[in-house]
Amino acid sequence: MKAELIDWQTVKQDCKYPANDNNKGFVFGLNFLNDETNEVLDVQWFKKEEERKKFIEKNNIIIIN
């Protein structure tokens, strides 16, 4: 499975969410991608960067960015 790293601040800015929206503290994300088309299939958020890193390693996810 492959994914790209995302962060809430960028998503919030791109989608024009309110300035006070903090995604309930989940600020480190992964966009899971279709292996052939790179289309986003799902998104998962983490509160800590270390949690995201452990998830990536545990699940053998290939990061493309």
mmCIF file of the N, C-alpha and C atoms, coordinates in Angstrom:
data_MODEL
# 
_entry.id   MODEL 
# 
loop_
_atom_site.group_PDB 
_atom_site.id 
_atom_site.type_symbol 
_atom_site.label_atom_id 
_atom_site.label_alt_id 
_atom_site.label_comp_id 
_atom_site.label_asym_id 
_atom_site.label_entity_id 
_atom_site.label_seq_id 
_atom_site.pdbx_PDB_ins_code 
_atom_site.Cartn_x 
_atom_site.Cartn_y 
_atom_site.Cartn_z 
_atom_site.occupancy 
_atom_site.B_iso_or_equiv 
_atom_site.pdbx_formal_charge 
_atom_site.auth_seq_id 
_atom_site.auth_comp_id 
_atom_site.auth_asym_id 
_atom_site.auth_atom_id 
_atom_site.pdbx_PDB_model_num 
ATOM 1   N N  . MET A 1 1  ? 0.848   -1.182 0.000   1.00 0.00 ? 1  MET A N  1 
ATOM 2   C CA . MET A 1 1  ? 0.000   0.000  0.000   1.00 0.00 ? 1  MET A CA 1 
ATOM 3   C C  . MET A 1 1  ? 0.890   1.240  0.000   1.00 0.00 ? 1  MET A C  1 
ATOM 4   N N  . LYS A 1 2  ? 0.443   2.246  -0.709  1.00 0.00 ? 2  LYS A N  1 
ATOM 5   C CA . LYS A 1 2  ? 1.217   3.480  -0.709  1.00 0.00 ? 2  LYS A CA 1 
ATOM 6   C C  . LYS A 1 2  ? 0.358   4.643  -0.220  1.00 0.00 ? 2  LYS A C  1 
ATOM 7   N N  . ALA A 1 3  ? 1.051   5.648  0.272   1.00 0.00 ? 3  ALA A N  1 
ATOM 8   C CA . ALA A 1 3  ? 0.367   6.803  0.847   1.00 0.00 ? 3  ALA A CA 1 
ATOM 9   C C  . ALA A 1 3  ? 1.258   8.032  0.726   1.00 0.00 ? 3  ALA A C  1 
ATOM 10  N N  . GLU A 1 4  ? 0.645   9.176  0.950   1.00 0.00 ? 4  GLU A N  1 
ATOM 11  C CA . GLU A 1 4  ? 1.416   10.413 1.021   1.00 0.00 ? 4  GLU A CA 1 
ATOM 12  C C  . GLU A 1 4  ? 1.143   11.068 2.367   1.00 0.00 ? 4  GLU A C  1 
ATOM 13  N N  . LEU A 1 5  ? 2.158   11.727 2.886   1.00 0.00 ? 5  LEU A N  1 
ATOM 14  C CA . LEU A 1 5  ? 2.040   12.432 4.150   1.00 0.00 ? 5  LEU A CA 1 
ATOM 15  C C  . LEU A 1 5  ? 1.287   13.742 3.934   1.00 0.00 ? 5  LEU A C  1 
ATOM 16  N N  . ILE A 1 6  ? 0.389   14.048 4.842   1.00 0.00 ? 6  ILE A N  1 
ATOM 17  C CA . ILE A 1 6  ? -0.334  15.318 4.796   1.00 0.00 ? 6  ILE A CA 1 
ATOM 18  C C  . ILE A 1 6  ? -0.367  15.900 6.205   1.00 0.00 ? 6  ILE A C  1 
ATOM 19  N N  . ASP A 1 7  ? -0.617  17.189 6.296   1.00 0.00 ? 7  ASP A N  1 
ATOM 20  C CA . ASP A 1 7  ? -0.755  17.823 7.604   1.00 0.00 ? 7  ASP A CA 1 
ATOM 21  C C  . ASP A 1 7  ? -2.017  18.678 7.602   1.00 0.00 ? 7  ASP A C  1 
ATOM 22  N N  . TRP A 1 8  ? -2.598  18.804 8.773   1.00 0.00 ? 8  TRP A N  1 
ATOM 23  C CA . TRP A 1 8  ? -3.888  19.471 8.897   1.00 0.00 ? 8  TRP A CA 1 
ATOM 24  C C  . TRP A 1 8  ? -3.833  20.934 8.469   1.00 0.00 ? 8  TRP A C  1 
ATOM 25  N N  . GLN A 1 9  ? -2.751  21.620 8.766   1.00 0.00 ? 9  GLN A N  1 
ATOM 26  C CA . GLN A 1 9  ? -2.667  23.038 8.415   1.00 0.00 ? 9  GLN A CA 1 
ATOM 27  C C  . GLN A 1 9  ? -2.804  23.247 6.911   1.00 0.00 ? 9  GLN A C  1 
ATOM 28  N N  . THR A 1 10 ? -2.175  22.396 6.137   1.00 0.00 ? 10 THR A N  1 
ATOM 29  C CA . THR A 1 10 ? -2.264  22.507 4.683   1.00 0.00 ? 10 THR A CA 1 
ATOM 30  C C  . THR A 1 10 ? -3.664  22.176 4.190   1.00 0.00 ? 10 THR A C  1 
ATOM 31  N N  . VAL A 1 11 ? -4.246  21.110 4.709   1.00 0.00 ? 11 VAL A N  1 
ATOM 32  C CA . VAL A 1 11 ? -5.605  20.726 4.318   1.00 0.00 ? 11 VAL A CA 1 
ATOM 33  C C  . VAL A 1 11 ? -6.586  21.831 4.703   1.00 0.00 ? 11 VAL A C  1 
ATOM 34  N N  . LYS A 1 12 ? -6.432  22.353 5.906   1.00 0.00 ? 12 LYS A N  1 
ATOM 35  C CA . LYS A 1 12 ? -7.324  23.415 6.381   1.00 0.00 ? 12 LYS A CA 1 
ATOM 36  C C  . LYS A 1 12 ? -7.241  24.630 5.458   1.00 0.00 ? 12 LYS A C  1 
ATOM 37  N N  . GLN A 1 13 ? -6.054  25.004 5.068   1.00 0.00 ? 13 GLN A N  1 
ATOM 38  C CA . GLN A 1 13 ? -5.865  26.156 4.187   1.00 0.00 ? 13 GLN A CA 1 
ATOM 39  C C  . GLN A 1 13 ? -6.433  25.878 2.792   1.00 0.00 ? 13 GLN A C  1 
ATOM 40  N N  . ASP A 1 14 ? -6.101  24.711 2.236   1.00 0.00 ? 14 ASP A N  1 
ATOM 41  C CA . ASP A 1 14 ? -6.561  24.371 0.887   1.00 0.00 ? 14 ASP A CA 1 
ATOM 42  C C  . ASP A 1 14 ? -8.080  24.279 0.798   1.00 0.00 ? 14 ASP A C  1 
ATOM 43  N N  . CYS A 1 15 ? -8.706  23.748 1.847   1.00 0.00 ? 15 CYS A N  1 
ATOM 44  C CA . CYS A 1 15 ? -10.166 23.555 1.844   1.00 0.00 ? 15 CYS A CA 1 
ATOM 45  C C  . CYS A 1 15 ? -10.916 24.731 2.460   1.00 0.00 ? 15 CYS A C  1 
ATOM 46  N N  . LYS A 1 16 ? -10.166 25.739 2.900   1.00 0.00 ? 16 LYS A N  1 
ATOM 47  C CA . LYS A 1 16 ? -10.741 26.955 3.485   1.00 0.00 ? 16 LYS A CA 1 
ATOM 48  C C  . LYS A 1 16 ? -11.638 26.672 4.695   1.00 0.00 ? 16 LYS A C  1 
ATOM 49  N N  . TYR A 1 17 ? -11.142 25.751 5.571   1.00 0.00 ? 17 TYR A N  1 
ATOM 50  C CA . TYR A 1 17 ? -11.837 25.494 6.821   1.00 0.00 ? 17 TYR A CA 1 
ATOM 51  C C  . TYR A 1 17 ? -11.609 26.672 7.768   1.00 0.00 ? 17 TYR A C  1 
ATOM 52  N N  . PRO A 1 18 ? -12.482 26.867 8.745   1.00 0.00 ? 18 PRO A N  1 
ATOM 53  C CA . PRO A 1 18 ? -12.325 27.985 9.687   1.00 0.00 ? 18 PRO A CA 1 
ATOM 54  C C  . PRO A 1 18 ? -10.967 27.950 10.400  1.00 0.00 ? 18 PRO A C  1 
ATOM 55  N N  . ALA A 1 19 ? -10.446 29.102 10.708  1.00 0.00 ? 19 ALA A N  1 
ATOM 56  C CA . ALA A 1 19 ? -9.127  29.215 11.342  1.00 0.00 ? 19 ALA A CA 1 
ATOM 57  C C  . ALA A 1 19 ? -9.062  28.473 12.673  1.00 0.00 ? 19 ALA A C  1 
ATOM 58  N N  . ASN A 1 20 ? -10.183 28.385 13.376  1.00 0.00 ? 20 ASN A N  1 
ATOM 59  C CA . ASN A 1 20 ? -10.168 27.734 14.694  1.00 0.00 ? 20 ASN A CA 1 
ATOM 60  C C  . ASN A 1 20 ? -10.394 26.224 14.619  1.00 0.00 ? 20 ASN A C  1 
ATOM 61  N N  . ASP A 1 21 ? -10.527 25.655 13.435  1.00 0.00 ? 21 ASP A N  1 
ATOM 62  C CA . ASP A 1 21 ? -10.720 24.205 13.271  1.00 0.00 ? 21 ASP A CA 1 
ATOM 63  C C  . ASP A 1 21 ? -9.374  23.512 13.435  1.00 0.00 ? 21 ASP A C  1 
ATOM 64  N N  . ASN A 1 22 ? -9.241  22.716 14.483  1.00 0.00 ? 22 ASN A N  1 
ATOM 65  C CA . ASN A 1 22 ? -7.974  22.022 14.721  1.00 0.00 ? 22 ASN A CA 1 
ATOM 66  C C  . ASN A 1 22 ? -8.090  20.511 14.499  1.00 0.00 ? 22 ASN A C  1 
ATOM 67  N N  . ASN A 1 23 ? -9.178  20.065 13.866  1.00 0.00 ? 23 ASN A N  1 
ATOM 68  C CA . ASN A 1 23 ? -9.396  18.651 13.554  1.00 0.00 ? 23 ASN A CA 1 
ATOM 69  C C  . ASN A 1 23 ? -9.315  17.785 14.808  1.00 0.00 ? 23 ASN A C  1 
ATOM 70  N N  . LYS A 1 24 ? -9.773  18.350 15.930  1.00 0.00 ? 24 LYS A N  1 
ATOM 71  C CA . LYS A 1 24 ? -9.779  17.657 17.235  1.00 0.00 ? 24 LYS A CA 1 
ATOM 72  C C  . LYS A 1 24 ? -8.388  17.181 17.638  1.00 0.00 ? 24 LYS A C  1 
ATOM 73  N N  . GLY A 1 25 ? -7.371  17.907 17.187  1.00 0.00 ? 25 GLY A N  1 
ATOM 74  C CA . GLY A 1 25 ? -5.997  17.581 17.551  1.00 0.00 ? 25 GLY A CA 1 
ATOM 75  C C  . GLY A 1 25 ? -5.313  16.590 16.628  1.00 0.00 ? 25 GLY A C  1 
ATOM 76  N N  . PHE A 1 26 ? -6.037  16.063 15.662  1.00 0.00 ? 26 PHE A N  1 
ATOM 77  C CA . PHE A 1 26 ? -5.456  15.120 14.705  1.00 0.00 ? 26 PHE A CA 1 
ATOM 78  C C  . PHE A 1 26 ? -4.839  15.931 13.561  1.00 0.00 ? 26 PHE A C  1 
ATOM 79  N N  . VAL A 1 27 ? -3.534  16.114 13.621  1.00 0.00 ? 27 VAL A N  1 
ATOM 80  C CA . VAL A 1 27 ? -2.882  17.030 12.674  1.00 0.00 ? 27 VAL A CA 1 
ATOM 81  C C  . VAL A 1 27 ? -1.898  16.356 11.720  1.00 0.00 ? 27 VAL A C  1 
ATOM 82  N N  . PHE A 1 28 ? -1.559  15.090 11.960  1.00 0.00 ? 28 PHE A N  1 
ATOM 83  C CA . PHE A 1 28 ? -0.615  14.369 11.099  1.00 0.00 ? 28 PHE A CA 1 
ATOM 84  C C  . PHE A 1 28 ? -1.388  13.304 10.339  1.00 0.00 ? 28 PHE A C  1 
ATOM 85  N N  . GLY A 1 29 ? -1.430  13.417 9.027   1.00 0.00 ? 29 GLY A N  1 
ATOM 86  C CA . GLY A 1 29 ? -2.282  12.531 8.253   1.00 0.00 ? 29 GLY A CA 1 
ATOM 87  C C  . GLY A 1 29 ? -1.575  11.724 7.192   1.00 0.00 ? 29 GLY A C  1 
ATOM 88  N N  . LEU A 1 30 ? -2.333  10.746 6.683   1.00 0.00 ? 30 LEU A N  1 
ATOM 89  C CA . LEU A 1 30 ? -1.908  9.924  5.557   1.00 0.00 ? 30 LEU A CA 1 
ATOM 90  C C  . LEU A 1 30 ? -3.043  9.872  4.550   1.00 0.00 ? 30 LEU A C  1 
ATOM 91  N N  . ASN A 1 31 ? -2.736  10.149 3.302   1.00 0.00 ? 31 ASN A N  1 
ATOM 92  C CA . ASN A 1 31 ? -3.664  9.899  2.204   1.00 0.00 ? 31 ASN A CA 1 
ATOM 93  C C  . ASN A 1 31 ? -3.281  8.543  1.619   1.00 0.00 ? 31 ASN A C  1 
ATOM 94  N N  . PHE A 1 32 ? -4.185  7.560  1.734   1.00 0.00 ? 32 PHE A N  1 
ATOM 95  C CA . PHE A 1 32 ? -3.939  6.252  1.130   1.00 0.00 ? 32 PHE A CA 1 
ATOM 96  C C  . PHE A 1 32 ? -4.310  6.330  -0.340  1.00 0.00 ? 32 PHE A C  1 
ATOM 97  N N  . LEU A 1 33 ? -3.430  5.821  -1.194  1.00 0.00 ? 33 LEU A N  1 
ATOM 98  C CA . LEU A 1 33 ? -3.569  6.020  -2.632  1.00 0.00 ? 33 LEU A CA 1 
ATOM 99  C C  . LEU A 1 33 ? -3.785  4.713  -3.381  1.00 0.00 ? 33 LEU A C  1 
ATOM 100 N N  . ASN A 1 34 ? -4.543  4.797  -4.466  1.00 0.00 ? 34 ASN A N  1 
ATOM 101 C CA . ASN A 1 34 ? -4.692  3.692  -5.400  1.00 0.00 ? 34 ASN A CA 1 
ATOM 102 C C  . ASN A 1 34 ? -3.323  3.441  -6.027  1.00 0.00 ? 34 ASN A C  1 
ATOM 103 N N  . ASP A 1 35 ? -2.906  2.197  -6.055  1.00 0.00 ? 35 ASP A N  1 
ATOM 104 C CA . ASP A 1 35 ? -1.571  1.860  -6.561  1.00 0.00 ? 35 ASP A CA 1 
ATOM 105 C C  . ASP A 1 35 ? -1.368  2.236  -8.022  1.00 0.00 ? 35 ASP A C  1 
ATOM 106 N N  . GLU A 1 36 ? -2.428  2.220  -8.804  1.00 0.00 ? 36 GLU A N  1 
ATOM 107 C CA . GLU A 1 36 ? -2.286  2.493  -10.231 1.00 0.00 ? 36 GLU A CA 1 
ATOM 108 C C  . GLU A 1 36 ? -2.547  3.947  -10.607 1.00 0.00 ? 36 GLU A C  1 
ATOM 109 N N  . THR A 1 37 ? -3.538  4.559  -9.982  1.00 0.00 ? 37 THR A N  1 
ATOM 110 C CA . THR A 1 37 ? -3.950  5.908  -10.399 1.00 0.00 ? 37 THR A CA 1 
ATOM 111 C C  . THR A 1 37 ? -3.499  7.012  -9.456  1.00 0.00 ? 37 THR A C  1 
ATOM 112 N N  . ASN A 1 38 ? -3.016  6.638  -8.260  1.00 0.00 ? 38 ASN A N  1 
ATOM 113 C CA . ASN A 1 38 ? -2.654  7.596  -7.203  1.00 0.00 ? 38 ASN A CA 1 
ATOM 114 C C  . ASN A 1 38 ? -3.850  8.404  -6.705  1.00 0.00 ? 38 ASN A C  1 
ATOM 115 N N  . GLU A 1 39 ? -5.062  7.948  -7.004  1.00 0.00 ? 39 GLU A N  1 
ATOM 116 C CA . GLU A 1 39 ? -6.267  8.585  -6.483  1.00 0.00 ? 39 GLU A CA 1 
ATOM 117 C C  . GLU A 1 39 ? -6.365  8.307  -4.987  1.00 0.00 ? 39 GLU A C  1 
ATOM 118 N N  . VAL A 1 40 ? -6.773  9.319  -4.209  1.00 0.00 ? 40 VAL A N  1 
ATOM 119 C CA . VAL A 1 40 ? -6.919  9.154  -2.768  1.00 0.00 ? 40 VAL A CA 1 
ATOM 120 C C  . VAL A 1 40 ? -8.109  8.242  -2.495  1.00 0.00 ? 40 VAL A C  1 
ATOM 121 N N  . LEU A 1 41 ? -7.837  7.155  -1.769  1.00 0.00 ? 41 LEU A N  1 
ATOM 122 C CA . LEU A 1 41 ? -8.872  6.190  -1.421  1.00 0.00 ? 41 LEU A CA 1 
ATOM 123 C C  . LEU A 1 41 ? -9.412  6.416  -0.020  1.00 0.00 ? 41 LEU A C  1 
ATOM 124 N N  . ASP A 1 42 ? -8.549  6.862  0.877   1.00 0.00 ? 42 ASP A N  1 
ATOM 125 C CA . ASP A 1 42 ? -8.934  7.042  2.276   1.00 0.00 ? 42 ASP A CA 1 
ATOM 126 C C  . ASP A 1 42 ? -7.916  7.958  2.934   1.00 0.00 ? 42 ASP A C  1 
ATOM 127 N N  . VAL A 1 43 ? -8.301  8.500  4.072   1.00 0.00 ? 43 VAL A N  1 
ATOM 128 C CA . VAL A 1 43 ? -7.429  9.380  4.853   1.00 0.00 ? 43 VAL A CA 1 
ATOM 129 C C  . VAL A 1 43 ? -7.453  8.914  6.302   1.00 0.00 ? 43 VAL A C  1 
ATOM 130 N N  . GLN A 1 44 ? -6.304  8.934  6.941   1.00 0.00 ? 44 GLN A N  1 
ATOM 131 C CA . GLN A 1 44 ? -6.241  8.624  8.369   1.00 0.00 ? 44 GLN A CA 1 
ATOM 132 C C  . GLN A 1 44 ? -5.426  9.698  9.051   1.00 0.00 ? 44 GLN A C  1 
ATOM 133 N N  . TRP A 1 45 ? -5.907  10.131 10.230  1.00 0.00 ? 45 TRP A N  1 
ATOM 134 C CA . TRP A 1 45 ? -5.255  11.202 10.987  1.00 0.00 ? 45 TRP A CA 1 
ATOM 135 C C  . TRP A 1 45 ? -4.724  10.680 12.306  1.00 0.00 ? 45 TRP A C  1 
ATOM 136 N N  . PHE A 1 46 ? -3.635  11.302 12.763  1.00 0.00 ? 46 PHE A N  1 
ATOM 137 C CA . PHE A 1 46 ? -2.977  10.946 14.021  1.00 0.00 ? 46 PHE A CA 1 
ATOM 138 C C  . PHE A 1 46 ? -2.711  12.216 14.809  1.00 0.00 ? 46 PHE A C  1 
ATOM 139 N N  . LYS A 1 47 ? -2.711  12.091 16.128  1.00 0.00 ? 47 LYS A N  1 
ATOM 140 C CA . LYS A 1 47 ? -2.430  13.256 16.963  1.00 0.00 ? 47 LYS A CA 1 
ATOM 141 C C  . LYS A 1 47 ? -0.941  13.532 17.085  1.00 0.00 ? 47 LYS A C  1 
ATOM 142 N N  . LYS A 1 48 ? -0.133  12.496 16.966  1.00 0.00 ? 48 LYS A N  1 
ATOM 143 C CA . LYS A 1 48 ? 1.313   12.660 17.112  1.00 0.00 ? 48 LYS A CA 1 
ATOM 144 C C  . LYS A 1 48 ? 2.031   12.098 15.885  1.00 0.00 ? 48 LYS A C  1 
ATOM 145 N N  . GLU A 1 49 ? 3.085   12.782 15.506  1.00 0.00 ? 49 GLU A N  1 
ATOM 146 C CA . GLU A 1 49 ? 3.877   12.342 14.356  1.00 0.00 ? 49 GLU A CA 1 
ATOM 147 C C  . GLU A 1 49 ? 4.458   10.956 14.602  1.00 0.00 ? 49 GLU A C  1 
ATOM 148 N N  . GLU A 1 50 ? 4.845   10.682 15.842  1.00 0.00 ? 50 GLU A N  1 
ATOM 149 C CA . GLU A 1 50 ? 5.408   9.369  16.189  1.00 0.00 ? 50 GLU A CA 1 
ATOM 150 C C  . GLU A 1 50 ? 4.376   8.259  15.986  1.00 0.00 ? 50 GLU A C  1 
ATOM 151 N N  . GLU A 1 51 ? 3.103   8.520  16.294  1.00 0.00 ? 51 GLU A N  1 
ATOM 152 C CA . GLU A 1 51 ? 2.039   7.529  16.064  1.00 0.00 ? 51 GLU A CA 1 
ATOM 153 C C  . GLU A 1 51 ? 1.932   7.208  14.575  1.00 0.00 ? 51 GLU A C  1 
ATOM 154 N N  . ARG A 1 52 ? 1.984   8.249  13.751  1.00 0.00 ? 52 ARG A N  1 
ATOM 155 C CA . ARG A 1 52 ? 1.903   8.055  12.308  1.00 0.00 ? 52 ARG A CA 1 
ATOM 156 C C  . ARG A 1 52 ? 3.097   7.249  11.819  1.00 0.00 ? 52 ARG A C  1 
ATOM 157 N N  . LYS A 1 53 ? 4.274   7.574  12.308  1.00 0.00 ? 53 LYS A N  1 
ATOM 158 C CA . LYS A 1 53 ? 5.486   6.867  11.900  1.00 0.00 ? 53 LYS A CA 1 
ATOM 159 C C  . LYS A 1 53 ? 5.405   5.386  12.256  1.00 0.00 ? 53 LYS A C  1 
ATOM 160 N N  . LYS A 1 54 ? 4.953   5.067  13.463  1.00 0.00 ? 54 LYS A N  1 
ATOM 161 C CA . LYS A 1 54 ? 4.815   3.673  13.890  1.00 0.00 ? 54 LYS A CA 1 
ATOM 162 C C  . LYS A 1 54 ? 3.801   2.940  13.021  1.00 0.00 ? 54 LYS A C  1 
ATOM 163 N N  . PHE A 1 55 ? 2.696   3.599  12.690  1.00 0.00 ? 55 PHE A N  1 
ATOM 164 C CA . PHE A 1 55 ? 1.669   3.002  11.837  1.00 0.00 ? 55 PHE A CA 1 
ATOM 165 C C  . PHE A 1 55 ? 2.239   2.677  10.457  1.00 0.00 ? 55 PHE A C  1 
ATOM 166 N N  . ILE A 1 56 ? 3.013   3.600  9.901   1.00 0.00 ? 56 ILE A N  1 
ATOM 167 C CA . ILE A 1 56 ? 3.631   3.403  8.593   1.00 0.00 ? 56 ILE A CA 1 
ATOM 168 C C  . ILE A 1 56 ? 4.567   2.195  8.622   1.00 0.00 ? 56 ILE A C  1 
ATOM 169 N N  . GLU A 1 57 ? 5.405   2.129  9.636   1.00 0.00 ? 57 GLU A N  1 
ATOM 170 C CA . GLU A 1 57 ? 6.374   1.029  9.739   1.00 0.00 ? 57 GLU A CA 1 
ATOM 171 C C  . GLU A 1 57 ? 5.668   -0.311 9.963   1.00 0.00 ? 57 GLU A C  1 
ATOM 172 N N  . LYS A 1 58 ? 4.687   -0.336 10.858  1.00 0.00 ? 58 LYS A N  1 
ATOM 173 C CA . LYS A 1 58 ? 3.971   -1.566 11.189  1.00 0.00 ? 58 LYS A CA 1 
ATOM 174 C C  . LYS A 1 58 ? 3.235   -2.133 9.980   1.00 0.00 ? 58 LYS A C  1 
ATOM 175 N N  . ASN A 1 59 ? 2.700   -1.256 9.127   1.00 0.00 ? 59 ASN A N  1 
ATOM 176 C CA . ASN A 1 59 ? 1.887   -1.673 8.003   1.00 0.00 ? 59 ASN A CA 1 
ATOM 177 C C  . ASN A 1 59 ? 2.625   -1.666 6.661   1.00 0.00 ? 59 ASN A C  1 
ATOM 178 N N  . ASN A 1 60 ? 3.947   -1.468 6.702   1.00 0.00 ? 60 ASN A N  1 
ATOM 179 C CA . ASN A 1 60 ? 4.788   -1.486 5.494   1.00 0.00 ? 60 ASN A CA 1 
ATOM 180 C C  . ASN A 1 60 ? 4.234   -0.572 4.393   1.00 0.00 ? 60 ASN A C  1 
ATOM 181 N N  . ILE A 1 61 ? 3.872   0.624  4.761   1.00 0.00 ? 61 ILE A N  1 
ATOM 182 C CA . ILE A 1 61 ? 3.311   1.585  3.814   1.00 0.00 ? 61 ILE A CA 1 
ATOM 183 C C  . ILE A 1 61 ? 4.444   2.296  3.098   1.00 0.00 ? 61 ILE A C  1 
ATOM 184 N N  . ILE A 1 62 ? 4.316   2.423  1.807   1.00 0.00 ? 62 ILE A N  1 
ATOM 185 C CA . ILE A 1 62 ? 5.301   3.131  0.990   1.00 0.00 ? 62 ILE A CA 1 
ATOM 186 C C  . ILE A 1 62 ? 4.862   4.591  0.876   1.00 0.00 ? 62 ILE A C  1 
ATOM 187 N N  . ILE A 1 63 ? 5.719   5.493  1.326   1.00 0.00 ? 63 ILE A N  1 
ATOM 188 C CA . ILE A 1 63 ? 5.433   6.923  1.267   1.00 0.00 ? 63 ILE A CA 1 
ATOM 189 C C  . ILE A 1 63 ? 6.002   7.471  -0.028  1.00 0.00 ? 63 ILE A C  1 
ATOM 190 N N  . ILE A 1 64 ? 5.156   8.172  -0.796  1.00 0.00 ? 64 ILE A N  1 
ATOM 191 C CA . ILE A 1 64 ? 5.587   8.639  -2.115  1.00 0.00 ? 64 ILE A CA 1 
ATOM 192 C C  . ILE A 1 64 ? 5.997   10.116 -2.142  1.00 0.00 ? 64 ILE A C  1 
ATOM 193 N N  . ASN A 1 65 ? 5.900   10.819 -1.033  1.00 0.00 ? 65 ASN A N  1 
ATOM 194 C CA . ASN A 1 65 ? 6.318   12.228 -1.048  1.00 0.00 ? 65 ASN A CA 1 
ATOM 195 C C  . ASN A 1 65 ? 7.324   12.511 0.020   1.00 0.00 ? 65 ASN A C  1 
# 
